[in-house]
Amino acid sequence: MKPWSTPADVLAKLQKLWDRGELLRALLTSETPLNAEPDAQSAALFPLAFALSTPSSSEISARFDAVRLWAATLANCPWLRIEWQDLKHRVHGQQQLPVKAWIDSADQACAWIDKRAEQQLFIALIESTRNSYPALLPWLTAQPLKALALAHQWPRLLALLDWRLARANPGVYLRQVDVPGVHSKFIESHRSVLAEWFDLMLPPAQINPLASGAAGFATRYYFREIAPRVRLRVLDPAIATLPGCSCPDLKLDVANFARLQLPIRTVVITENEINFLALPLAQASVAIFGAGYGFTALAQAPWLAHCQILYWGDIDTHGFAILDQLRAHLPHARSVLMDRATLMMHQALWGSESTPTRIDLNRLHSDERALYDDLRDNRIRPNLRLEQEHIGYQHVCQQLALQGLPIL
């Protein structure tokens, strides 16, 4: 037996409309001017009808008093206008039965679900936006609940939008944006909505299509960004870098790293910090602390093309994937301590790779590709991994020397 509709059922459906943003969206989809009453603004949605699940003829016969009480409960709900249907029942004669419930206005709907304050706040947002940036109204239509959640920040967000639209290429750090009440943390915490607004409002020439997401916010909208740093350790005491410093551990921004003029012939790139710090001293050599999958900074240094590049990573699928990506920028890079013999020699120290990659790698050498295929296809052991710091130090030094690192 199907339950008969109650005011609580209608209320639940109304709440779902609010949760989907439909009740707020109705205030924007109407063509009525904004200075009209809220009821007129929401004419596109209201009056809002809800079909009712009603008693059957047999239920009316068997439970007539219950049916009368049910109909009275609906009729007495102050938020609903009931549509009645005349019914001639074989036992009880002429009757009227509720068949549809109506909510006639947005005011009634929002009052019933206790959202009148939110409704009025959203109307104020519409008015503010239409007066300042009407081109943002489609965003409010698409994101009414998000807009409502930002209501208290709305003036600052609009002021920030105004500041950005006035500058074709800001070229400053977010910290330097001079808008009252706006600071860099405010901008960073609202990057997602600002990105949506900037994409909607800025001309294409002021949007960098190569950057996206939260990490690319500054680059995408032509703010100045903190430059990546390259960390390197000079391995040759004879190379003078800083007065009074021997074999310093340095961090350089990309531009200065690219302009380095040092007598370097060999570069060792390693992904593990303790290995980076423990590499032996070597003539005309430096160590670089690897950046995982990020090698764009190294790609901007032309002097690396004239150096011997040795790459040392973990023996696992991601280690080889990083090597493959490095070769996209430095195709002459050679792997060290990432061979089958090293793997088998340290079997007692094998570990497990939590999320192996399965992609094809086209820049590996034949012996590297054979080992990578064995790892990704689990031919040796499922998810096999040998972390680079588990390899014995003497073996590391011997293999680096064999591969061309001129150890002192």
Secondary structure, DSSP 8 states (H G I E B T S, - for coil): ------HHHHHHHHHHHHHTTHHHHHHHH--S-TTS-HHHHTTTT-SEEEE-----HHHHHHTHHHHHHHHHHHHT-TT-EEEEEEEEETTTEEEEEEEEEEE--HHHHHHHTT-HHHHHHHHHHHHHHHHH-GGGHHHHHH-HHHHHHTGGGHHHHHHHHHHHHT-S---S-GGG---TT--HHHHHHTHHHHHHHHHHHS-GGGS-TT--TTTTHHHHTT------EEEEEE--TTS--STT-SS-EEEEEHHHHHT------EEEEES-HHHHHH---BTTEEEEE--TT--HHHHT-GGGGGSEEEEE--BSHHHHHHHHHHHHH-TT-EE-S-SHHHHHHTGGG-EE-SS------SSS-HHHHHHHHHHHTTSSSTTEEB-GGGS-HHHHHHHHHHTT--B-
